[in-house]
Every structure is written in structure tokens, then in C-alpha cells.
Amino acid sequence: MARRWIVALVALAGAAILAATALATATPVTPAPGATVTSAHPRFTWTFPAGEWSQGLYVARKPEVTPEGRFYDQAIVQVGVLVAADREWTPSVPLYAGSYWWNVWSSDPLSPVIFSTPAAFVIPVSLTLVDVKTRPYHSVHALDLDVRWTANVQRPLVRVRLLRGHKTVWKATKTAYNTIGVPGSSRFSWKRSTGLKRGTRLTLVAAISSNGLTRTRRFVVRAP
């Protein structure tokens, strides 16, 4: 009887060791869980238990995972192809502002597929209204506006208004399509009404906004 108990205990201990080994996963270092990241190219770093090596890294828009621990395909936005010794990775394609989760796929001698627990991080919205270039066409009483901006969102909203004192003379809005790293430009054209004299001093208000954040600048222009 005593021998049977010893055999059972040894078997249970072996199972516990195997389970612990299978549960040993990568530990995220940067971005730390819950971190706020200002770069569109975050540097991902992690550590491993002894005897484990890298296979891949995934960045997703949602935290839900499959039973084996992998993000669902429709949520994955970036995949890092790693070699065994890798302990860091930086995406070449920029990440737009938003909430993300990342995990590491690794292997050890007993388990070819091990996924770390998803770690969350956030890239906050960043907007800059750089300048507005104007070009008058006096013969047709028109004024072209080129609003120049930078952003880390895909579709910022760009708005312009012309004020005479506190009264709005004209306004327009465009949804822009943005590529991170490429300066943005939104063009508008206004034609002066006959009731407004040429040379009238006006205030141009330009704004760019997204996700509740707005950047605004004011300029003085003259009616064409």
C-alpha cells in the first residue's frame, strides 16, 4: 500500500512539474501592461524562463484569445517574425492611436506553442495644426486655403471658418485620410459674396480634431 502511495505521489509531482513548465510564459517588459506609449513604433521587449525561446509576437486591437492563447485573426494588426534568441522587436509599420494588446509566442522542449498573457497598452491621439497657406484669385473673388497638419489617427476631421467680427461668413469641413509620417494637407476654396467688399479683414479659424481632441489656430486674411 505504501509503495502505491509513493508511486501516486511521484506521478502527481511529475504532472505538476509539466503543468508548471507549460504555464511558464514570456514576461512583457516594455510596453509594460497598462502603459501609455507616445511612439507609433513601440519597442517591445520581454524575458523568458530558462529553456524557452522566441517564435513570434502579435499585436491586436482586442484582448480575446483562442483556447491556445493566440489572438483571433480579425483582431491582429501586427505580426513580428522572430528568431529564437530575439528578446525585442520594433514594428516597421506604424501603429495608429488607440488601445492595443500584445503577446509573445514561444516554445520549449516540451511545448511547441506557448502564448504569454496579453498585455495592454495605449497610444494616445496626437494632432498638430502646422500652418495654413492662402492664395487669392482676385479676378474670380476666390480664396484657396491649404491647411497643413500632422496626426496619428487614420481619419481626422479638418474644419475651417471665416469670421467677420463674431459672425461666421463661411465654413467647411473635410474628413482627411492620413498616413503616419506623411504631412497631411486639406484644401478648401471660398468665393466671396457680392455683399462683402474686397480687402475686408477676416479671421480664419482652422481646426483638426479626432476622438474628442481638437487643435485650433487663427489667422488674419483679406477678402479677395
N, C-alpha and C positions, 0 to 999 in steps of 0.2 A: 504493500500500500504506500509506504514511504517513498519507494522508488517511483511509483506512478505520479505522486505529487511533485517530485523533483523534476521529472520529465515534463509535466504540465507547466511548471513554473518556468523552466528553460524555454519552452515553446512560446509562452506568453511574453517573456523578456525579449526573445528574438523578434516577435511580431511588433512589439513596442519600439524596438530599435529601428526596424524597417519603416514603420509609420513615421517616426521622428525624422528619419532620413528623407522620406518622401515629402514631408512638410517643410523641410529646410529650403527656403527660397531666397532670392535676391533681396537685399535691403536697399531701398532707394535712399540716396544721399542728397542729390540735387536734381530737379527741384524737390525740396522736402515736401511731405504730404501737407496740403493746405497752403502752399507757398503762392505768393504773388510774383509773377515774372514779367519784367518790362521788355525783354528781348523777344523778337519774332523768331529767333534761332536759339532756343534754350539749350544749355549744355546739360545733358543727362549723365549722371554718374551713379554708380551702385557698387555694393560689395556682395561677396558670396561666402557661404560656408565652405570649409575645406573640401576639395574634391569636386567642386561644381564649376561648370564653365558656361560661357555665353553662347546663345543661339540667335536671338533676335530681340528687338524692342518694338513695342507698339504704343501708339498714341491714339486715343479715341475721344469722341465727343460725349459718350455716355459710359457710366461705370459698370453696366451689366456685363456679365461674362458667361461663357458656356460652362457646362459641368467640369471641363478640364481646366478652366481658368482663363481661356482666351476671350478677348473682346469679340463681339459679333461683327461680322464683316461690314455691315452697313454703317457701323459707328466708327470704324477705323479711318483715321485721316493721314497717318504717317506710319511707315514701317522702316525700322533700322535693321539692315542685314549686318550681322556681327560675326566676328571670328572668336574662337574660344577664349583668347586672352583679353578681349575687349572689356573694359570697365567704364567706358564713357562713349558718348555718341552725341553729335550735333546735327540736326536736320539741315539739309541744303535748301529745302523748300520752306519758305517762311510760314509761320502759323498766324492766322488772324486772331484778333481779340476774341476772348471767350473762355469758357470753362472746359478743362481737359482732364483726362486721366491717362496714366501711363503704367505699363508693367513690363517685366523682362521675362523672356522665355529662356530657360536654361536646361541643362542636363547634368546628370551624374551617372556613375557606373550602374546604378540600379534603375534609374528613371530617365528615359529619353525626353520626356515632356514635363517640365515644371514651370508653372507661371507664378510670379510674385503677386501679392495682393495689389490691386490698382491703387495708385497714389494720385490724389487730385492736385491740380494747380490752376491758377487763373492768370490770363493775360488781360489787363485792363485796357479799355478803349483809349486810344491816343489820337488826337486831332490837332492839326495846326493849319491856320489860315495864313498862308505865306504872304500873299500880295494880290492886288487887283490891277490889271493893266487895262487902260481905256483907250479907245480910238474913235474920235468923232468923224462923221461924214456929213459935213455942213450942207452939201448940195441936196441931200435927201433927209436932212434933220434927224439923223440916226446916230446912236452911240453904241459901239460894241464893247462888251465887258468880258474880260478873261480872268476868272477867279482861279488863283493857283493855291494848291493845298497839298498836304500830306496826311495820310491816315493809315491805321492798321485794321480797318474794317473793310468788308467787301463792297458795301453799297451805302456810302454816306449820302446824306441829304444836303444839297447846296442851295442856299436861298439868297436872293438879292432884293433890296428895296431902295427906291429913290424917294427921299423926303424933301418937301419944301416946308421948312419950319417943322411942325409936328404932323403935317398932313402927308399921307402916302400918295405919291404921284403915280407910282408904278411898282409892281412886284412880280417876281417869277421864281419858280422852284424847279430843280432838276435832281433826280436820283443818279448819282455817279457810279461808275464801275471802276473799282480800284484794284491795282496790283501793288502789293507791298514792295517798297524800294524804288518805285517809279513815281516821280512827282505827278500829282493829279492836276487836271485843268478842266474847268467847266465854263463854257462860253454862252453868253446871253447877248441879245440885241434889243435895244429900246428905241422907239421912234417918237420924237417929241410931238406932242399935240399942238394944234394951232393956237390954243389958248395960253400956251406957255412961251414966253419970249426967249429968243436965242440969247445965250450968255447968262441966263438965270442961275444963281448959285443954288446947288442942290447937295444934299448929304446922301452918299451911297453907303448903305449898310449891307455888308456881306457876312454870311454865316455858314458854318458847316456843322452838322450835328449827326449824332448816332447814339442809340441806346441811352438817351437821357442826358448826354454830354453835348454842349454847344460851345463853339468858339466863334467870336464875333469881332469884326473890325469895321471902323468907319473911315470914310474918305470924302473929300470935297471934290465935286465935279461941276462942270458947267453944261447947261443945256445946249445941244448942238444947233 
